[in-house]
Amino acid sequence: MVDTSPSSTAKAMASAGEEGPAAAEAQVAHQVPTAALAAAPAAAPAAAPAATEGYGPGDVNPELVLQAIEAVTQALAESKEAKKLEAEEVREDLELRKRLEAFTAEKGAETVRQELGNASKILRRLSEDILNVKLHAMRREVLERTVGESLFFTFEEAGFQECSTETGQVLRWAGPDCSERLKEVLHEVQRAADLCLDPDTMSFDQVSEMVSKGRTLPGILQIDDKVEKPLPAKDSALERPKTLGRSHGRSEHGMLETGAT
């Protein structure tokens, strides 16, 4: 065991003093035990990185990513389905259309414009919420003020029937079983109302809304460009263009060379 007492250190310095200062320093350093180095305070550990440091893709919860992807996929599917339903064509009722055209011609477009517009709004509101029983019955006197008695036939076509109640006469709807017929009548009433609009006074917003909903624009000529019978494809009579008479090759150095044939 190495003696590290002060007397021992002094003796070592005295004995080594004869050989020179360098020897004395080496002797003292030799007698310092390694245990003293172990007793020295350890260096402070490096500060822990901030919570935001070292954040990478590996820290993302894969389950949350899959849930987000599924939610987006479902939302896109629902959006496509909704657009598909909106784009479905409603069956036209030509008999009802003729009756509405006769109604408009008899009273004038300017006179019935508001009445047809109100009728389409009432029918559309019911079409968008067919389970709302509050919309299944409408007081006769209210309809007389909004659409006029002369347009009651459109509501009857949509499945309404006049009946008596304790509060008076009402027009009651037959129920969701007539929802398809309601859409057909709404389509024809809306078309008749749109044809009563004045194209010279319509705003850009009105035109954009009508186009986005596939409604009939007044004053626009409808052109039927459908092909009733598709024509068979024919072989082309044109000759293929002739290629230039050039030959290609590579030189010994790998460079592309061209030359006339």
C-alpha positions as CSV (number, residue, x, y, z in Angstrom):
1,M,0.0,0.0,0.0
2,V,1.4,3.4,-0.9
3,D,2.2,5.8,2.0
4,T,0.6,9.2,1.3
5,S,1.3,10.8,4.7
6,P,2.8,14.4,4.7
7,S,6.0,13.1,6.3
8,S,6.4,10.5,3.6
9,T,5.8,13.1,0.9
10,A,8.4,15.4,2.4
11,K,11.0,12.7,2.6
12,A,10.4,11.9,-1.0
13,M,10.9,15.5,-2.0
14,A,14.0,15.8,0.1
15,S,15.6,12.6,-1.3
16,A,14.6,13.6,-4.8
17,G,15.9,17.2,-4.3
18,E,19.5,16.0,-4.8
19,E,18.6,14.7,-8.3
20,G,16.8,18.0,-9.4
21,P,13.4,19.6,-9.4
22,A,12.1,17.4,-12.2
23,A,12.8,14.3,-10.4
24,A,11.1,15.6,-7.3
25,E,7.9,16.4,-9.2
26,A,7.9,13.0,-10.8
27,Q,8.3,11.3,-7.4
28,V,5.4,13.2,-5.9
29,A,3.2,12.4,-8.8
30,H,4.0,8.8,-8.6
31,Q,2.9,8.7,-5.0
32,V,-0.6,10.1,-5.7
33,P,-3.0,7.1,-5.4
34,T,-5.5,6.4,-8.1
35,A,-8.2,6.3,-5.4
36,A,-7.9,10.0,-5.0
37,L,-8.8,10.4,-8.7
38,A,-11.9,8.2,-8.1
39,A,-12.9,10.5,-5.2
40,A,-13.0,13.5,-7.4
41,P,-16.5,14.8,-8.3
42,A,-17.9,13.2,-11.4
43,A,-18.5,15.5,-14.4
44,A,-22.1,16.8,-14.6
45,P,-24.2,14.7,-17.1
46,A,-25.2,16.4,-20.3
47,A,-28.5,18.2,-20.2
48,A,-31.4,16.2,-21.3
49,P,-32.6,17.2,-24.8
50,A,-35.7,19.2,-25.1
51,A,-39.0,17.5,-25.8
52,T,-39.0,18.8,-29.3
53,E,-35.5,17.8,-30.1
54,G,-35.0,14.5,-32.0
55,Y,-38.7,14.3,-33.0
56,G,-39.1,12.4,-36.2
57,P,-41.5,10.2,-38.2
58,G,-40.7,7.3,-35.9
59,D,-42.4,9.1,-33.0
60,V,-45.8,9.2,-34.8
61,N,-48.4,6.8,-33.5
62,P,-49.1,4.5,-36.5
63,E,-52.6,3.7,-35.1
64,L,-53.5,7.4,-35.2
65,V,-52.2,7.6,-38.8
66,L,-54.4,4.7,-39.8
67,Q,-57.4,6.2,-38.1
68,A,-56.8,9.5,-39.9
69,I,-56.5,7.7,-43.3
70,E,-59.7,5.8,-42.7
71,A,-61.6,9.0,-41.7
72,V,-60.4,10.8,-44.9
73,T,-61.3,7.8,-47.1
74,Q,-64.8,7.6,-45.6
75,A,-65.4,11.3,-46.0
76,L,-64.3,11.2,-49.7
77,A,-66.6,8.2,-50.3
78,E,-69.6,9.9,-48.7
79,S,-68.9,13.1,-50.7
80,K,-68.8,11.1,-54.0
81,E,-72.0,9.2,-53.0
82,A,-73.7,12.5,-52.3
83,K,-72.6,14.0,-55.6
84,K,-73.8,10.9,-57.4
85,L,-77.2,11.1,-55.8
86,E,-77.4,14.8,-56.7
87,A,-76.5,14.0,-60.3
88,E,-79.2,11.4,-60.7
89,E,-81.8,12.5,-63.2
90,V,-85.4,12.8,-62.0
91,R,-88.0,11.3,-64.2
92,E,-89.9,13.9,-66.2
93,D,-93.6,14.3,-66.1
94,L,-94.6,15.6,-69.5
95,E,-98.3,15.8,-68.7
96,L,-97.7,17.9,-65.6
97,R,-95.3,20.0,-67.6
98,K,-98.0,20.8,-70.2
99,R,-100.4,21.7,-67.5
100,L,-97.9,24.1,-65.9
101,E,-97.1,25.6,-69.3
102,A,-100.8,26.2,-69.9
103,F,-101.1,27.8,-66.4
104,T,-98.2,30.1,-67.2
105,A,-99.5,31.1,-70.6
106,E,-103.0,31.8,-69.2
107,K,-101.9,34.2,-66.4
108,G,-98.5,35.4,-67.7
109,A,-95.0,34.7,-66.6
110,E,-94.6,37.9,-64.6
111,T,-97.9,37.1,-62.7
112,V,-97.1,33.5,-61.7
113,R,-93.4,33.9,-61.2
114,Q,-93.7,34.5,-57.5
115,E,-96.4,31.8,-57.0
116,L,-94.3,29.1,-58.8
117,G,-91.3,30.2,-56.8
118,N,-93.1,29.8,-53.5
119,A,-94.5,26.5,-54.5
120,S,-91.1,25.1,-55.4
121,K,-89.6,26.4,-52.1
122,I,-92.4,24.6,-50.1
123,L,-92.0,21.4,-52.0
124,R,-88.2,21.5,-51.8
125,R,-88.2,22.0,-48.1
126,L,-90.4,18.9,-47.6
127,S,-88.2,16.9,-50.1
128,E,-85.1,17.7,-48.0
129,D,-86.8,16.7,-44.8
130,I,-89.5,14.1,-45.5
131,L,-89.5,12.8,-41.9
132,N,-90.5,16.2,-40.5
133,V,-94.2,15.6,-39.6
134,K,-94.6,19.4,-39.2
135,L,-94.3,19.8,-42.9
136,H,-96.8,17.0,-43.7
137,A,-99.8,19.3,-43.1
138,M,-100.3,22.8,-44.4
139,R,-103.1,25.1,-43.7
140,R,-105.2,25.9,-46.7
141,E,-105.5,29.6,-46.0
142,V,-101.7,29.9,-45.8
143,L,-101.2,28.1,-49.1
144,E,-103.8,30.4,-50.7
145,R,-101.8,33.4,-49.7
146,T,-98.4,32.0,-50.8
147,V,-99.2,30.0,-54.0
148,G,-102.8,30.6,-54.8
149,E,-105.6,28.1,-55.1
150,S,-105.0,27.7,-58.8
151,L,-101.7,25.9,-58.0
152,F,-103.2,23.4,-55.6
153,F,-103.1,20.8,-58.3
154,T,-99.3,20.7,-58.0
155,F,-99.5,19.7,-54.3
156,E,-102.2,17.1,-55.1
157,E,-99.9,15.6,-57.7
158,A,-97.2,15.4,-55.0
159,G,-99.4,13.4,-52.7
160,F,-101.3,16.0,-50.8
161,Q,-105.0,15.7,-50.0
162,E,-107.3,18.3,-48.5
163,C,-109.0,17.4,-45.3
164,S,-110.8,18.9,-42.4
165,T,-109.3,19.3,-38.9
166,E,-110.3,21.0,-35.6
167,T,-108.4,24.1,-36.7
168,G,-109.7,24.2,-40.2
169,Q,-109.0,22.9,-43.7
170,V,-105.5,21.6,-44.3
171,L,-103.6,19.9,-47.1
172,R,-102.0,16.7,-45.7
173,W,-99.2,14.8,-47.3
174,A,-99.5,11.0,-47.8
175,G,-96.1,10.4,-46.3
176,P,-92.6,9.2,-47.3
177,D,-94.1,6.6,-49.6
178,C,-94.7,9.5,-52.1
179,S,-91.1,10.8,-51.8
180,E,-90.2,9.8,-55.4
181,R,-93.4,11.4,-56.8
182,L,-92.6,14.5,-54.7
183,K,-89.2,14.8,-56.4
184,E,-90.8,14.6,-59.9
185,V,-93.4,17.3,-59.1
186,L,-90.7,19.5,-57.6
187,H,-88.6,19.2,-60.7
188,E,-91.4,20.3,-62.9
189,V,-92.6,23.1,-60.7
190,Q,-89.0,24.4,-60.4
191,R,-88.6,24.2,-64.1
192,A,-91.7,26.2,-64.7
193,A,-90.6,28.8,-62.1
194,D,-87.2,29.1,-63.8
195,L,-88.7,29.7,-67.2
196,C,-90.6,32.7,-65.8
197,L,-87.4,34.5,-64.9
198,D,-86.2,37.4,-67.0
199,P,-82.7,36.5,-68.4
200,D,-81.9,40.2,-68.8
201,T,-82.3,41.0,-65.1
202,M,-80.7,37.8,-63.7
203,S,-77.5,38.3,-61.7
204,F,-74.3,36.2,-62.1
205,D,-74.9,34.5,-58.7
206,Q,-78.4,33.4,-59.8
207,V,-77.0,31.9,-63.1
208,S,-74.2,30.2,-61.2
209,E,-76.6,28.6,-58.7
210,M,-78.9,27.4,-61.4
211,V,-76.1,25.9,-63.4
212,S,-74.6,24.2,-60.4
213,K,-77.9,22.6,-59.6
214,G,-78.7,21.6,-63.2
215,R,-81.7,23.8,-63.4
216,T,-83.2,25.2,-66.7
217,L,-81.9,28.6,-67.7
218,P,-84.5,30.8,-69.2
219,G,-83.9,32.0,-72.8
220,I,-81.3,29.2,-73.5
221,L,-82.0,27.1,-76.5
222,Q,-81.8,23.4,-75.6
223,I,-79.9,21.4,-78.3
224,D,-80.1,17.7,-78.3
225,D,-76.7,16.5,-79.3
226,K,-77.1,12.9,-78.3
227,V,-76.2,10.2,-80.8
228,E,-79.1,7.9,-81.2
229,K,-77.1,5.2,-83.0
230,P,-73.3,5.1,-82.7
231,L,-71.5,4.9,-86.0
232,P,-69.0,2.0,-86.5
233,A,-65.3,2.9,-86.6
234,K,-63.7,3.1,-90.0
235,D,-60.2,2.2,-91.0
236,S,-58.0,5.2,-91.8
237,A,-57.2,5.8,-95.5
238,L,-54.1,7.8,-94.8
239,E,-50.7,6.3,-95.5
240,R,-48.1,6.2,-92.8
241,P,-45.3,8.7,-93.3
242,K,-42.1,7.4,-94.7
243,T,-39.1,7.4,-92.3
244,L,-35.9,9.1,-93.3
245,G,-33.2,6.8,-94.7
246,R,-30.7,7.1,-91.9
247,S,-28.7,4.3,-90.4
248,H,-27.4,4.5,-86.8
249,G,-24.4,2.8,-85.3
250,R,-21.8,3.3,-82.5
251,S,-18.2,3.9,-82.9
252,E,-15.5,2.1,-81.0
253,H,-15.6,4.9,-78.4
254,G,-19.3,4.4,-77.8
255,M,-20.4,7.6,-79.6
256,L,-23.6,7.5,-81.7
257,E,-22.8,7.8,-85.4
258,T,-25.2,8.5,-88.2
259,G,-24.8,8.1,-91.9
260,A,-26.8,8.2,-95.0
261,T,-27.7,4.8,-96.6
